[in-house]
Amino acid sequence: MSFKRLDPQDFVVSADSITSTLWSDAQPTLSTFETSSTQEAGSSGDYYLSVYQTASSDATAAVQFDIAYGNKQGSGSIAYNSGVVGKSPTSTIYGQYRTMVLGDENTDFTFGDFTADEFIAVPIERARYKEGLFPGSLNLTLTNGSDTLNITDNSKDVSSITFVDSGRKFELVSGSNGTAYSGTGYTPGSGSYGWMLPDIGILLLNSKALEGSGADGGIGLAVTRSNGSNGGTNTSTFNAISDGASFQLNSQETITSDFVFVRARNAEFNYSENPSYISGSTGEVLYDEFINSPQSYITTVGMYNDNNDLLAVAKLSKPLLKDFTKETLVRVKLDF
């Protein structure tokens, strides 16, 4: 075994972005949408609606995303206690996302140039994507009656990225493939159509923008703000997504690789410490031809730290012959 200290120029770090389809069965576009009556009728149904790619009773059914309406005043759901105003599932949803996304209980959501006290959250099921969502791949069609709206993020229109507490933030606009159809892609009076938060896999839809008429850039979405029942807005949003029958979105992952170049120059690593190479009693080379013209075979490269602890091992596909007439360069790739 022989050792050699690596130089700084022997290390190169590379980062590659890898994209892939997001939905189950590697489908690039989700076109069928189903819910579970059991989930909807259960305790979680007061807070959110889970959406599947096929009937929930099928063996292949898997949650693709959820729908949850949040309202700062607690409107749109039944209060936990009739004596405590404004405390309901929708207020819990609003507070949860405000803390997670903004990290500040005193900050409101501003969609484009419009400050809203409500939204419709569409969190993508965590098992569907890798590191995050891929900006520019979102194409969501919403349909309500005769009104149809195509929504994307504005990642290709902005010159600099805006960040919130949860990471990158892009506005949702009328357009496709990360570009607005015209102008900013906002509604005339209710700002953008929401936010795309790729680092936590969430879309926040601006319910004020969606409930506007077609002339105002909306689809006339029914947003329930009465306190007589739970889940009305979740259901109307599901119907709009289902009738649109097209939800395209991809996953993104950054793979960081550390390349280590191990160089064996002509005068290095030509002798072996294998017991068959030397005499065990005298330490002399057993074969005279190896004295002036030694040969060895490189089979393994080990990475050690300064304490001589073995950190990584790279096995070569086949032994490499080494002598004074040959130099060897082994590139080791470490992915993390």
ZATOR-972515 format. One record per residue: residue number from 0; chain; x, z, y of N, C-alpha, C in turn. Coordinates in steps of 0.1 Angstrom, whole numbers, padded with zeros to 4 digits. Example, Ala and Ser with C-alpha at 12.3 -4.5 7.8 and 13.67 -1.06 7.14 Angstrom:
! ZATOR-972515
> num/cadena/n.x/n.z/n.y/ca.x/ca.z/ca.y/c.x/c.z/c.y
> 0/A/0132/0078/-0057/0123/0078/-0045/0132/0078/-0033
> 1/A/0128/0071/-0022/0137/0071/-0011/0129/0079/0000
//
This chain:
! ZATOR-972515
> num/cadena/n.x/n.z/n.y/ca.x/ca.z/ca.y/c.x/c.z/c.y
> 0/A/0008/0000/-0012/0000/0000/0000/0009/0000/0012
> 1/A/0005/-0009/0022/0013/-0010/0034/0004/-0008/0046
> 2/A/0009/-0002/0057/0001/0000/0069/0007/-0008/0081
> 3/A/-0002/-0011/0090/0002/-0017/0103/-0008/-0013/0114
> 4/A/-0003/-0009/0125/-0012/-0005/0136/-0017/-0018/0143
> 5/A/-0030/-0018/0146/-0037/-0029/0152/-0035/-0028/0167
> 6/A/-0033/-0039/0174/-0032/-0040/0188/-0046/-0042/0195
> 7/A/-0047/-0039/0208/-0060/-0040/0214/-0065/-0055/0213
> 8/A/-0056/-0065/0214/-0061/-0078/0213/-0066/-0083/0199
> 9/A/-0064/-0074/0189/-0069/-0077/0176/-0084/-0074/0175
> 10/A/-0090/-0068/0185/-0105/-0064/0185/-0113/-0073/0194
> 11/A/-0124/-0078/0189/-0133/-0086/0197/-0147/-0081/0194
> 12/A/-0155/-0078/0205/-0169/-0074/0203/-0178/-0085/0207
> 13/A/-0188/-0088/0198/-0197/-0099/0201/-0212/-0094/0199
> 14/A/-0221/-0098/0207/-0235/-0095/0206/-0244/-0107/0206
> 15/A/-0252/-0108/0195/-0260/-0120/0193/-0275/-0116/0193
> 16/A/-0283/-0123/0200/-0297/-0120/0200/-0304/-0129/0189
> 17/A/-0312/-0122/0180/-0319/-0129/0169/-0334/-0127/0171
> 18/A/-0341/-0138/0171/-0356/-0138/0172/-0362/-0141/0158
> 19/A/-0374/-0136/0156/-0381/-0139/0144/-0396/-0137/0147
> 20/A/-0404/-0143/0137/-0419/-0141/0139/-0422/-0126/0137
> 21/A/-0434/-0123/0143/-0438/-0109/0144/-0449/-0105/0135
> 22/A/-0458/-0114/0133/-0470/-0109/0125/-0467/-0110/0110
> 23/A/-0476/-0104/0102/-0475/-0103/0088/-0474/-0117/0082
> 24/A/-0467/-0118/0071/-0466/-0131/0063/-0458/-0141/0072
> 25/A/-0450/-0136/0081/-0441/-0144/0090/-0449/-0155/0097
> 26/A/-0461/-0151/0101/-0469/-0161/0109/-0466/-0160/0124
> 27/A/-0463/-0172/0130/-0459/-0171/0145/-0471/-0169/0154
> 28/A/-0483/-0172/0149/-0495/-0170/0157/-0506/-0163/0148
> 29/A/-0512/-0153/0154/-0523/-0146/0147/-0536/-0152/0152
> 30/A/-0544/-0157/0143/-0556/-0164/0147/-0569/-0157/0141
> 31/A/-0567/-0148/0131/-0579/-0141/0126/-0577/-0126/0128
> 32/A/-0588/-0119/0132/-0587/-0105/0136/-0598/-0098/0129
> 33/A/-0595/-0086/0123/-0604/-0078/0116/-0602/-0063/0120
> 34/A/-0613/-0056/0119/-0612/-0041/0122/-0617/-0034/0109
> 35/A/-0615/-0021/0109/-0619/-0012/0098/-0630/-0003/0103
> 36/A/-0641/-0004/0097/-0653/0005/0100/-0649/0019/0097
> 37/A/-0641/0022/0087/-0637/0035/0084/-0629/0041/0095
> 38/A/-0619/0034/0100/-0610/0038/0111/-0619/0040/0124
> 39/A/-0628/0031/0126/-0635/0031/0139/-0645/0043/0139
> 40/A/-0650/0047/0127/-0660/0058/0126/-0652/0071/0125
> 41/A/-0639/0071/0122/-0632/0083/0120/-0628/0089/0134
> 42/A/-0620/0100/0133/-0617/0107/0145/-0608/0099/0154
> 43/A/-0599/0090/0148/-0591/0082/0157/-0598/0071/0164
> 44/A/-0610/0068/0159/-0618/0057/0165/-0623/0061/0179
> 45/A/-0623/0073/0183/-0626/0077/0196/-0615/0073/0206
> 46/A/-0603/0071/0201/-0592/0068/0210/-0587/0054/0209
> 47/A/-0587/0048/0198/-0582/0034/0197/-0588/0027/0185
> 48/A/-0587/0013/0185/-0592/0005/0175/-0580/-0003/0169
> 49/A/-0579/-0002/0156/-0568/-0009/0149/-0573/-0023/0145
> 50/A/-0564/-0032/0146/-0567/-0046/0143/-0558/-0051/0132
> 51/A/-0565/-0058/0122/-0558/-0063/0110/-0558/-0078/0110
> 52/A/-0549/-0084/0102/-0549/-0099/0101/-0559/-0104/0090
> 53/A/-0565/-0095/0083/-0575/-0099/0073/-0584/-0087/0071
> 54/A/-0594/-0088/0062/-0603/-0077/0060/-0595/-0065/0056
> 55/A/-0599/-0053/0061/-0591/-0041/0059/-0592/-0037/0044
> 56/A/-0602/-0042/0037/-0603/-0039/0022/-0594/-0047/0014
> 57/A/-0588/-0058/0019/-0579/-0066/0012/-0566/-0059/0009
> 58/A/-0559/-0062/-0002/-0547/-0055/-0006/-0535/-0059/0004
> 59/A/-0536/-0071/0010/-0526/-0075/0019/-0528/-0071/0034
> 60/A/-0539/-0064/0036/-0543/-0060/0050/-0532/-0050/0056
> 61/A/-0528/-0053/0068/-0519/-0044/0075/-0522/-0044/0090
> 62/A/-0521/-0033/0096/-0523/-0032/0110/-0513/-0040/0118
> 63/A/-0519/-0049/0127/-0510/-0057/0135/-0508/-0051/0149
> 64/A/-0519/-0046/0155/-0518/-0040/0168/-0530/-0031/0170
> 65/A/-0530/-0023/0180/-0542/-0014/0183/-0547/-0017/0197
> 66/A/-0559/-0013/0200/-0565/-0015/0213/-0569/-0001/0218
> 67/A/-0565/0003/0230/-0569/0016/0235/-0571/0016/0250
> 68/A/-0583/0020/0255/-0586/0020/0269/-0583/0033/0275
> 69/A/-0575/0033/0286/-0571/0045/0294/-0577/0045/0307
> 70/A/-0582/0057/0311/-0588/0058/0325/-0584/0071/0331
> 71/A/-0579/0071/0343/-0574/0083/0349/-0584/0094/0351
> 72/A/-0597/0090/0354/-0607/0100/0356/-0614/0103/0343
> 73/A/-0611/0097/0332/-0617/0101/0319/-0630/0093/0317
> 74/A/-0633/0083/0325/-0645/0075/0324/-0644/0066/0312
> 75/A/-0656/0063/0306/-0656/0054/0295/-0656/0061/0281
> 76/A/-0657/0074/0281/-0658/0081/0268/-0664/0094/0270
> 77/A/-0668/0101/0259/-0675/0113/0260/-0665/0125/0262
> 78/A/-0668/0134/0271/-0659/0145/0275/-0658/0154/0263
> 79/A/-0646/0160/0262/-0644/0170/0251/-0653/0182/0253
> 80/A/-0655/0186/0265/-0664/0197/0268/-0672/0193/0280
> 81/A/-0685/0194/0279/-0694/0190/0290/-0691/0198/0303
> 82/A/-0685/0210/0301/-0683/0218/0313/-0670/0215/0320
> 83/A/-0662/0206/0314/-0649/0203/0320/-0649/0188/0323
> 84/A/-0650/0185/0336/-0652/0171/0340/-0638/0163/0339
> 85/A/-0639/0151/0334/-0627/0142/0335/-0617/0144/0323
> 86/A/-0621/0152/0313/-0612/0154/0302/-0619/0148/0289
> 87/A/-0613/0136/0286/-0619/0129/0275/-0609/0120/0268
> 88/A/-0612/0113/0257/-0602/0104/0251/-0595/0094/0260
> 89/A/-0603/0088/0270/-0597/0078/0278/-0587/0085/0288
> 90/A/-0590/0097/0292/-0580/0104/0301/-0567/0108/0293
> 91/A/-0569/0111/0281/-0558/0114/0272/-0549/0102/0270
> 92/A/-0555/0091/0267/-0548/0078/0266/-0540/0075/0279
> 93/A/-0547/0076/0290/-0541/0073/0303/-0528/0082/0305
> 94/A/-0530/0095/0303/-0519/0104/0305/-0507/0102/0295
> 95/A/-0511/0099/0283/-0500/0096/0273/-0492/0084/0277
> 96/A/-0498/0073/0281/-0491/0061/0285/-0483/0063/0298
> 97/A/-0489/0070/0307/-0483/0073/0320/-0470/0080/0318
> 98/A/-0470/0090/0309/-0458/0098/0306/-0447/0089/0299
> 99/A/-0452/0081/0289/-0443/0073/0281/-0437/0062/0289
> 100/A/-0445/0055/0297/-0441/0043/0304/-0434/0046/0317
> 101/A/-0440/0055/0325/-0435/0058/0339/-0427/0070/0339
> 102/A/-0429/0080/0330/-0421/0092/0330/-0424/0101/0342
> 103/A/-0436/0099/0348/-0439/0107/0360/-0454/0109/0361
> 104/A/-0459/0121/0362/-0473/0123/0362/-0479/0120/0376
> 105/A/-0471/0118/0386/-0476/0116/0399/-0475/0101/0403
> 106/A/-0472/0092/0394/-0470/0078/0397/-0482/0070/0390
> 107/A/-0487/0060/0397/-0498/0052/0392/-0492/0039/0387
> 108/A/-0500/0032/0380/-0497/0018/0375/-0500/0008/0386
> 109/A/-0490/0000/0389/-0492/-0011/0399/-0490/-0024/0392
> 110/A/-0501/-0031/0390/-0500/-0044/0384/-0499/-0055/0394
> 111/A/-0487/-0060/0396/-0484/-0070/0407/-0485/-0062/0420
> 112/A/-0495/-0065/0428/-0496/-0058/0441/-0509/-0050/0441
> 113/A/-0514/-0047/0429/-0527/-0039/0428/-0525/-0026/0420
> 114/A/-0528/-0015/0426/-0527/-0002/0420/-0540/0001/0413
> 115/A/-0538/0004/0400/-0550/0006/0391/-0550/0020/0385
> 116/A/-0562/0026/0383/-0563/0039/0376/-0568/0037/0362
> 117/A/-0567/0025/0357/-0572/0022/0343/-0564/0010/0337
> 118/A/-0564/0009/0324/-0558/-0002/0318/-0563/-0003/0303
> 119/A/-0560/-0014/0296/-0562/-0015/0282/-0549/-0017/0275
> 120/A/-0545/-0007/0267/-0532/-0007/0260/-0533/-0015/0247
> 121/A/-0524/-0024/0245/-0523/-0031/0232/-0509/-0029/0226
> 122/A/-0507/-0017/0219/-0494/-0014/0213/-0493/-0022/0200
> 123/A/-0482/-0029/0198/-0479/-0037/0186/-0475/-0027/0175
> 124/A/-0480/-0028/0163/-0476/-0019/0152/-0461/-0020/0150
> 125/A/-0455/-0008/0150/-0440/-0007/0150/-0434/-0015/0138
> 126/A/-0441/-0015/0127/-0436/-0022/0115/-0435/-0037/0117
> 127/A/-0442/-0042/0127/-0442/-0057/0129/-0430/-0063/0135
> 128/A/-0423/-0055/0143/-0411/-0060/0150/-0399/-0052/0148
> 129/A/-0387/-0058/0152/-0375/-0051/0149/-0371/-0042/0161
> 130/A/-0363/-0048/0170/-0358/-0039/0181/-0368/-0039/0193
> 131/A/-0374/-0051/0195/-0384/-0052/0206/-0391/-0065/0206
> 132/A/-0400/-0067/0216/-0407/-0080/0217/-0398/-0090/0224
> 133/A/-0400/-0102/0222/-0392/-0113/0227/-0399/-0119/0240
> 134/A/-0394/-0115/0252/-0400/-0121/0264/-0400/-0136/0264
> 135/A/-0411/-0142/0269/-0412/-0156/0270/-0419/-0162/0258
> 136/A/-0422/-0154/0247/-0428/-0159/0235/-0443/-0155/0235
> 137/A/-0448/-0148/0245/-0462/-0143/0245/-0471/-0154/0250
> 138/A/-0481/-0157/0241/-0492/-0166/0245/-0505/-0160/0239
> 139/A/-0513/-0153/0247/-0525/-0147/0243/-0537/-0153/0250
> 140/A/-0546/-0158/0241/-0559/-0164/0246/-0570/-0154/0246
> 141/A/-0577/-0152/0257/-0588/-0143/0258/-0601/-0151/0261
> 142/A/-0611/-0150/0254/-0624/-0157/0256/-0636/-0148/0256
> 143/A/-0644/-0150/0266/-0657/-0143/0267/-0667/-0153/0272
> 144/A/-0676/-0157/0263/-0686/-0167/0266/-0679/-0180/0269
> 145/A/-0682/-0185/0281/-0676/-0198/0285/-0663/-0197/0293
> 146/A/-0659/-0184/0295/-0646/-0182/0302/-0635/-0180/0292
> 147/A/-0624/-0187/0295/-0612/-0186/0286/-0600/-0184/0295
> 148/A/-0591/-0175/0291/-0579/-0172/0299/-0566/-0172/0290
> 149/A/-0556/-0178/0294/-0543/-0178/0287/-0533/-0170/0294
> 150/A/-0528/-0160/0287/-0519/-0150/0294/-0505/-0151/0287
> 151/A/-0495/-0149/0296/-0481/-0148/0291/-0474/-0139/0300
> 152/A/-0461/-0136/0297/-0453/-0128/0306/-0446/-0137/0316
> 153/A/-0441/-0131/0327/-0434/-0140/0337/-0419/-0139/0336
> 154/A/-0414/-0137/0324/-0399/-0134/0322/-0391/-0146/0327
> 155/A/-0396/-0158/0326/-0389/-0170/0330/-0390/-0174/0345
> 156/A/-0399/-0166/0352/-0401/-0169/0366/-0393/-0159/0375
> 157/A/-0389/-0148/0370/-0383/-0138/0378/-0367/-0140/0378
> 158/A/-0361/-0137/0389/-0346/-0138/0390/-0339/-0125/0386
> 159/A/-0347/-0114/0387/-0341/-0101/0383/-0351/-0093/0375
> 160/A/-0347/-0085/0366/-0356/-0078/0357/-0359/-0064/0364
> 161/A/-0372/-0060/0363/-0376/-0047/0368/-0377/-0038/0356
> 162/A/-0373/-0025/0359/-0373/-0015/0348/-0382/-0003/0352
> 163/A/-0388/0002/0342/-0396/0015/0344/-0389/0025/0334
> 164/A/-0395/0036/0333/-0389/0047/0324/-0387/0043/0310
> 165/A/-0396/0034/0305/-0396/0030/0291/-0387/0017/0289
> 166/A/-0381/0012/0299/-0373/0000/0298/-0378/-0012/0306
> 167/A/-0375/-0024/0301/-0379/-0036/0309/-0394/-0037/0311
> 168/A/-0397/-0043/0322/-0411/-0046/0325/-0413/-0060/0331
> 169/A/-0423/-0067/0325/-0426/-0080/0330/-0441/-0080/0333
> 170/A/-0445/-0088/0344/-0459/-0089/0347/-0466/-0099/0338
> 171/A/-0478/-0096/0334/-0486/-0106/0327/-0493/-0115/0336
> 172/A/-0492/-0128/0334/-0498/-0138/0343/-0505/-0149/0336
> 173/A/-0513/-0157/0343/-0520/-0168/0338/-0509/-0179/0336
> 174/A/-0506/-0183/0323/-0496/-0192/0321/-0493/-0193/0306
> 175/A/-0481/-0198/0302/-0477/-0200/0288/-0462/-0199/0287
> 176/A/-0457/-0194/0276/-0443/-0194/0273/-0434/-0188/0284
> 177/A/-0439/-0177/0290/-0431/-0170/0300/-0431/-0176/0314
> 178/A/-0440/-0186/0317/-0441/-0192/0330/-0455/-0193/0334
> 179/A/-0457/-0190/0347/-0471/-0190/0353/-0475/-0205/0355
> 180/A/-0488/-0208/0354/-0493/-0221/0356/-0490/-0226/0370
> 181/A/-0493/-0217/0380/-0491/-0220/0394/-0489/-0207/0402
> 182/A/-0480/-0208/0412/-0478/-0196/0420/-0473/-0184/0412
> 183/A/-0478/-0172/0415/-0474/-0160/0408/-0481/-0159/0395
> 184/A/-0493/-0166/0394/-0501/-0164/0382/-0510/-0152/0382
> 185/A/-0510/-0145/0394/-0519/-0133/0396/-0533/-0137/0399
> 186/A/-0542/-0128/0398/-0556/-0130/0402/-0557/-0129/0418
> 187/A/-0567/-0135/0424/-0568/-0135/0438/-0569/-0121/0444
> 188/A/-0576/-0111/0437/-0577/-0098/0443/-0574/-0086/0435
> 189/A/-0570/-0088/0422/-0567/-0076/0414/-0553/-0076/0408
> 190/A/-0544/-0083/0414/-0530/-0083/0410/-0528/-0091/0398
> 191/A/-0518/-0087/0390/-0514/-0094/0377/-0524/-0090/0367
> 192/A/-0522/-0096/0355/-0531/-0092/0344/-0526/-0081/0336
> 193/A/-0515/-0074/0340/-0509/-0063/0333/-0494/-0064/0332
> 194/A/-0489/-0056/0322/-0475/-0055/0320/-0472/-0058/0306
> 195/A/-0460/-0064/0304/-0454/-0065/0291/-0442/-0056/0291
> 196/A/-0442/-0047/0281/-0431/-0037/0280/-0424/-0040/0266
> 197/A/-0414/-0049/0266/-0409/-0054/0254/-0401/-0043/0246
> 198/A/-0395/-0034/0253/-0386/-0024/0246/-0394/-0014/0239
> 199/A/-0406/-0012/0242/-0414/-0003/0234/-0426/-0010/0227
> 200/A/-0427/-0023/0228/-0436/-0031/0220/-0451/-0029/0225
> 201/A/-0453/-0029/0238/-0466/-0026/0243/-0470/-0036/0254
> 202/A/-0483/-0041/0253/-0489/-0048/0264/-0499/-0039/0271
> 203/A/-0499/-0039/0284/-0509/-0031/0292/-0517/-0042/0299
> 204/A/-0530/-0043/0296/-0538/-0053/0302/-0545/-0046/0314
> 205/A/-0546/-0053/0325/-0553/-0049/0337/-0568/-0051/0336
> 206/A/-0575/-0041/0333/-0589/-0042/0330/-0597/-0047/0342
> 207/A/-0592/-0043/0354/-0599/-0048/0367/-0598/-0063/0368
> 208/A/-0586/-0068/0364/-0585/-0083/0365/-0593/-0090/0355
> 209/A/-0594/-0085/0343/-0601/-0091/0332/-0616/-0091/0334
> 210/A/-0622/-0081/0341/-0636/-0080/0342/-0641/-0089/0354
> 211/A/-0632/-0094/0362/-0636/-0103/0372/-0642/-0116/0366
> 212/A/-0650/-0123/0375/-0656/-0136/0370/-0645/-0147/0369
> 213/A/-0649/-0158/0363/-0640/-0169/0361/-0634/-0173/0374
> 214/A/-0642/-0174/0385/-0638/-0178/0398/-0627/-0168/0404
> 215/A/-0628/-0156/0399/-0618/-0146/0404/-0606/-0144/0395
> 216/A/-0605/-0153/0385/-0594/-0153/0376/-0596/-0144/0363
> 217/A/-0608/-0139/0361/-0611/-0130/0350/-0619/-0138/0339
> 218/A/-0625/-0130/0330/-0633/-0136/0320/-0646/-0128/0319
> 219/A/-0649/-0120/0329/-0661/-0112/0328/-0661/-0101/0317
> 220/A/-0650/-0096/0314/-0649/-0086/0303/-0657/-0074/0306
> 221/A/-0665/-0069/0296/-0673/-0057/0298/-0664/-0045/0297
> 222/A/-0662/-0038/0308/-0655/-0026/0308/-0664/-0014/0310
> 223/A/-0665/-0006/0299/-0674/0006/0299/-0668/0018/0306
> 224/A/-0675/0022/0317/-0671/0034/0324/-0681/0045/0324
> 225/A/-0692/0043/0316/-0701/0054/0315/-0696/0064/0304
> 226/A/-0701/0076/0304/-0696/0086/0295/-0705/0089/0284
> 227/A/-0713/0080/0280/-0723/0082/0269/-0717/0079/0255
> 228/A/-0706/0072/0254/-0701/0068/0241/-0686/0065/0242
> 229/A/-0680/0064/0230/-0665/0061/0230/-0663/0047/0225
> 230/A/-0652/0041/0230/-0648/0028/0224/-0654/0016/0229
> 231/A/-0663/0016/0239/-0670/0004/0243/-0660/-0007/0248
> 232/A/-0650/-0003/0256/-0641/-0013/0262/-0632/-0018/0251
> 233/A/-0628/-0009/0241/-0620/-0013/0230/-0627/-0025/0222
> 234/A/-0640/-0023/0220/-0647/-0033/0213/-0648/-0046/0220
> 235/A/-0651/-0046/0233/-0652/-0058/0241/-0639/-0065/0242
> 236/A/-0628/-0058/0243/-0614/-0064/0243/-0611/-0070/0230
> 237/A/-0615/-0064/0219/-0613/-0070/0206/-0620/-0083/0204
> 238/A/-0633/-0083/0209/-0641/-0095/0208/-0635/-0106/0216
> 239/A/-0629/-0103/0228/-0622/-0113/0236/-0610/-0119/0229
> 240/A/-0602/-0111/0223/-0590/-0115/0215/-0594/-0123/0203
> 241/A/-0605/-0118/0196/-0609/-0125/0184/-0615/-0139/0187
> 242/A/-0623/-0140/0198/-0629/-0152/0202/-0618/-0162/0207
> 243/A/-0608/-0157/0213/-0597/-0165/0217/-0589/-0171/0206
> 244/A/-0588/-0164/0195/-0583/-0168/0182/-0568/-0173/0183
> 245/A/-0561/-0168/0192/-0547/-0172/0193/-0538/-0161/0200
> 246/A/-0530/-0155/0192/-0521/-0144/0197/-0507/-0147/0192
> 247/A/-0499/-0153/0200/-0486/-0157/0196/-0476/-0147/0203
> 248/A/-0467/-0142/0195/-0456/-0133/0200/-0445/-0131/0190
> 249/A/-0433/-0131/0194/-0421/-0130/0185/-0414/-0117/0187
> 250/A/-0406/-0114/0177/-0397/-0102/0177/-0383/-0106/0181
> 251/A/-0376/-0096/0187/-0362/-0099/0191/-0353/-0087/0187
> 252/A/-0341/-0090/0183/-0331/-0080/0179/-0317/-0084/0183
> 253/A/-0310/-0075/0188/-0296/-0077/0192/-0286/-0072/0182
> 254/A/-0279/-0080/0175/-0269/-0076/0165/-0255/-0076/0172
> 255/A/-0249/-0064/0172/-0236/-0063/0177/-0226/-0063/0166
> 256/A/-0216/-0072/0167/-0205/-0073/0157/-0192/-0070/0163
> 257/A/-0184/-0063/0156/-0170/-0059/0159/-0161/-0067/0150
> 258/A/-0154/-0077/0156/-0144/-0085/0148/-0130/-0079/0149
> 259/A/-0124/-0077/0138/-0110/-0072/0137/-0102/-0082/0131
> 260/A/-0091/-0086/0138/-0082/-0096/0132/-0070/-0089/0127
> 261/A/-0068/-0090/0114/-0057/-0084/0107/-0046/-0095/0104
> 262/A/-0035/-0093/0109/-0024/-0104/0108/-0013/-0099/0099
> 263/A/-0010/-0106/0089/0002/-0103/0080/0012/-0114/0083
> 264/A/0023/-0111/0091/0033/-0121/0094/0042/-0124/0083
> 265/A/0050/-0134/0084/0058/-0138/0073/0067/-0128/0067
> 266/A/0072/-0118/0075/0081/-0108/0070/0074/-0095/0066
> 267/A/0061/-0095/0066/0053/-0083/0063/0045/-0085/0050
> 268/A/0043/-0073/0044/0034/-0072/0032/0039/-0081/0020
> 269/A/0052/-0083/0019/0057/-0091/0008/0060/-0083/-0005
> 270/A/0062/-0070/-0003/0066/-0062/-0014/0054/-0054/-0019
> 271/A/0054/-0050/-0031/0043/-0043/-0037/0047/-0029/-0042
> 272/A/0038/-0019/-0041/0041/-0006/-0047/0034/-0004/-0060
> 273/A/0030/-0015/-0066/0024/-0015/-0079/0034/-0010/-0090
> 274/A/0030/-0001/-0099/0040/0005/-0108/0046/-0006/-0117
> 275/A/0040/-0017/-0119/0046/-0028/-0127/0056/-0036/-0119
> 276/A/0058/-0033/-0107/0068/-0040/-0098/0081/-0034/-0098
> 277/A/0082/-0020/-0099/0094/-0013/-0098/0096/-0004/-0110
> 278/A/0108/0001/-0112/0112/0010/-0122/0107/0024/-0118
> 279/A/0100/0031/-0127/0095/0044/-0124/0106/0054/-0123
> 280/A/0117/0052/-0130/0128/0062/-0130/0138/0060/-0119
> 281/A/0142/0048/-0116/0152/0045/-0106/0146/0039/-0093
> 282/A/0134/0034/-0093/0128/0028/-0081/0133/0015/-0078
> 283/A/0141/0008/-0088/0146/-0005/-0086/0136/-0016/-0089
> 284/A/0137/-0027/-0083/0128/-0038/-0086/0131/-0043/-0100
> 285/A/0121/-0045/-0108/0123/-0048/-0122/0128/-0063/-0125
> 286/A/0123/-0071/-0116/0126/-0085/-0118/0135/-0090/-0106
> 287/A/0147/-0096/-0110/0157/-0100/-0100/0151/-0111/-0090
> 288/A/0143/-0120/-0095/0138/-0130/-0086/0129/-0124/-0075
> 289/A/0124/-0112/-0076/0116/-0106/-0066/0125/-0099/-0055
> 290/A/0138/-0098/-0057/0147/-0091/-0048/0148/-0099/-0035
> 291/A/0152/-0112/-0036/0154/-0120/-0025/0142/-0129/-0021
> 292/A/0133/-0130/-0031/0121/-0138/-0029/0109/-0131/-0034
> 293/A/0105/-0120/-0028/0094/-0112/-0033/0080/-0119/-0031
> 294/A/0071/-0115/-0039/0057/-0120/-0038/0047/-0109/-0040
> 295/A/0036/-0110/-0033/0025/-0100/-0035/0012/-0107/-0033
> 296/A/0001/-0100/-0037/-0012/-0106/-0036/-0020/-0096/-0028
> 297/A/-0026/-0101/-0017/-0035/-0093/-0008/-0049/-0094/-0014
> 298/A/-0055/-0082/-0017/-0068/-0082/-0023/-0078/-0074/-0014
> 299/A/-0073/-0064/-0006/-0082/-0055/0001/-0076/-0052/0014
> 300/A/-0084/-0050/0024/-0080/-0046/0038/-0088/-0033/0041
> 301/A/-0080/-0022/0044/-0086/-0010/0047/-0084/-0006/0062
> 302/A/-0094/0000/0068/-0093/0004/0082/-0092/0019/0083
> 303/A/-0081/0023/0089/-0078/0038/0090/-0078/0042/0105
> 304/A/-0081/0055/0107/-0080/0060/0121/-0066/0067/0122
> 305/A/-0064/0073/0134/-0051/0079/0136/-0048/0091/0127
> 306/A/-0058/0097/0121/-0056/0108/0112/-0055/0103/0097
> 307/A/-0053/0090/0096/-0051/0084/0083/-0063/0085/0074
> 308/A/-0075/0086/0080/-0088/0086/0073/-0093/0072/0071
> 309/A/-0097/0068/0059/-0102/0055/0056/-0116/0054/0061
> 310/A/-0119/0044/0070/-0132/0043/0077/-0140/0031/0071
> 311/A/-0133/0021/0067/-0140/0009/0062/-0131/0001/0053
> 312/A/-0137/-0006/0044/-0129/-0014/0034/-0135/-0028/0033
> 313/A/-0126/-0038/0034/-0131/-0052/0033/-0124/-0058/0020
> 314/A/-0132/-0063/0011/-0127/-0070/-0001/-0126/-0085/0001
> 315/A/-0115/-0091/-0002/-0114/-0105/-0001/-0120/-0112/-0013
> 316/A/-0125/-0124/-0011/-0132/-0131/-0022/-0123/-0134/-0034
> 317/A/-0110/-0137/-0030/-0100/-0139/-0040/-0086/-0134/-0035
> 318/A/-0077/-0130/-0044/-0064/-0126/-0039/-0056/-0137/-0032
> 319/A/-0049/-0133/-0021/-0041/-0142/-0013/-0027/-0140/-0016
> 320/A/-0020/-0151/-0020/-0005/-0150/-0023/0002/-0148/-0010
> 321/A/0012/-0139/-0010/0020/-0136/0003/0034/-0136/-0001
> 322/A/0042/-0143/0007/0057/-0143/0006/0063/-0146/0019
> 323/A/0076/-0147/0020/0083/-0149/0033/0080/-0162/0039
> 324/A/0074/-0171/0032/0071/-0184/0038/0056/-0186/0042
> 325/A/0049/-0175/0041/0034/-0176/0044/0030/-0164/0054
> 326/A/0021/-0168/0063/0015/-0158/0071/0000/-0158/0069
> 327/A/-0007/-0146/0070/-0021/-0145/0066/-0028/-0139/0078
> 328/A/-0040/-0144/0081/-0049/-0139/0091/-0062/-0136/0085
> 329/A/-0066/-0123/0084/-0079/-0119/0078/-0088/-0114/0090
> 330/A/-0100/-0121/0091/-0110/-0116/0101/-0120/-0107/0094
> 331/A/-0121/-0095/0099/-0131/-0085/0094/-0142/-0084/0104
> 332/A/-0154/-0085/0099/-0166/-0084/0107/-0174/-0072/0104
> 333/A/-0176/-0063/0114/-0184/-0051/0112/-0196/-0052/0121
> 334/A/-0208/-0052/0114/-0221/-0053/0121/-0227/-0039/0123
> 335/A/-0232/-0037/0134/-0239/-0024/0137/-0249/-0025/0147
//
